[in-house]
Amino acid sequence: MVTKATTETAIFSALEEHSARLHDHLLFTCLRFDYDGLVMSRLYSNREDVSPTGGSKPLPSSAWADRLILEGRSYVGRSRQDLKDVFFDHEALWAIGCESVMNIPVRWLDRTVGTINILGRAAQFEEETASRFSVCAQLAVPLFLKTA
């Protein structure tokens, strides 16, 4: 992936285009975690109609969140039921054809600062797929860090 992107949005877009070439995804979003405010804020979305950039939601407290936030491990959901188990807005995701997900933690200094979320058709992703894309997630760390 070669880019001369000069804005955060352009860099996120280049990352999303790279993911689309690898995974042919339906939805690609990036969330920053704010531990002081206990919210996740959307930094980027390729589907503004479903998951608008700038939107936020509370940081969840669940096994799914522990896996991503505390353990720093990716989550791969392969079915509609998996989406229902972890996303309160699963019906909106189903409506655009999403039935599987990869949530990939973005880590800085042993702390999860956000996630890259890639959603697609049923059983589209595997643990190995998430592991390979985690390299891209780590290269995106500067985009997830709060600036002064």
N, C-alpha and C positions, 0 to 999 in steps of 0.2 A: 504494500500500500504506500504510494507516494502521494504526498499532499503538500501544498503550499498554503494551507489554511491559516488565516490570520486572526480568526475570532473563535471563541469557545464553541459557538453554534456550528461553525464550519468544521471544527475538529470533531465534535460529536457526530456530525453528519458523515464525515469520512469514516469514523469508527462504525457507524450503523451500516454504511455501504459495504464495508469489509465483512461485517457480520452477514449481511444479506447474500453476499457471494458465497459464503461458507454454509449458511443455514437456510436460506430462503424463508426467513421469518415473516410473521404477520405483524408483530408489535415489538418495538424496541424502545425501552425507556432507561433512563439513568436517574437514580435517586441519591441525594446527599442526606446523610443522617446528622441531625442536630440533637445531640444528647442533652444539652441544656434546656432546649424547648420541647424535647421529647417528640419530635416530628421528623418525617421524611419529606423532603422537598424534591419535586421533579425538576431536574436540570435540562432534560431533553426528552422528546417523544417524537416518533415518526408518525403518530396518529393523534393529532391534536383534538380530533373529534371524540376520542375515547379517553385519552389520558393527556390532558393539556399540560404543556410546560408551565412551570410556576405553581402548579397544584401541590397541595401537601396533605398528609394524613398522619395520624398518630403512629409513633413507633409501636409496633405490636409487642406483646409479651406472650410468647408461645415457643414450642419446640422448634418450629420453623425459624423464628427470629433468633433463638439461641444458636442454632446451627450457623446462620449467616453472621450474626453480630459477635457473639462470644467466641465461637469456635473458628470463625473465618473460613467455613467450608461452603462450597456451592450447594445449592438445592436443585435437584432435577425432578420435576413432576411430569408424569407421562400420560395423564388422563384427565378427563373433565372432573372426576372426583378429587384428584390431587389439587386441581385449581380451586375447587369448592372448599377443600380443607384448609387452604392457606390465604385465600383472597376473599374479602367481604364483597368485592365487586365482580365476582366470578361470572355472573349472568351477562354483564356488559362484555366481558372477555369472550364468553361463548358466542355471543351475538356476532362477533367479527371472525369467528372460526377458530379462536384459540382454544386448544385442548391440551397443550403441554407447555412447559416453561423451564428455562434455566435462569436461576438467580445467581449471579456471580459476584461475590464480595470484592470490593475494592479496598485494599488494606494499606495503611500507612503507619509505620512504627508500631506494629502489632495491634492495630486498632482498625476496625471496619469503619471506613468513612462514607461508604455508600455501596450501591449495588448497580450492576448492569443487568437488565432484565430482558430476556429474549423469549418471546412466545411464538408458538407455531401450532401446527396440526398435531393430532393425537400421536403419541409415542415417537415424536420427531427427534428427541434429544436423549443422549446417554451421558453417564458420568464422565466418560472419556472426552466427549464433546465439550463439556463444561470445563474440564481440566485444561484442554488445549486453548480455549478462549480466555482462560484466566490470565494468560500472559498479556493479552491485549488490555484486559481490565487493569492490570498493574501499571502498564504504560500510561494509562489515563489518570493516574493518581492526581496530578496537578489540577485537573479540572474539578475534582471533588473537594479539594481543600478550600476552606473559607479564606477569602482575601481580606486584608485589613481595609 
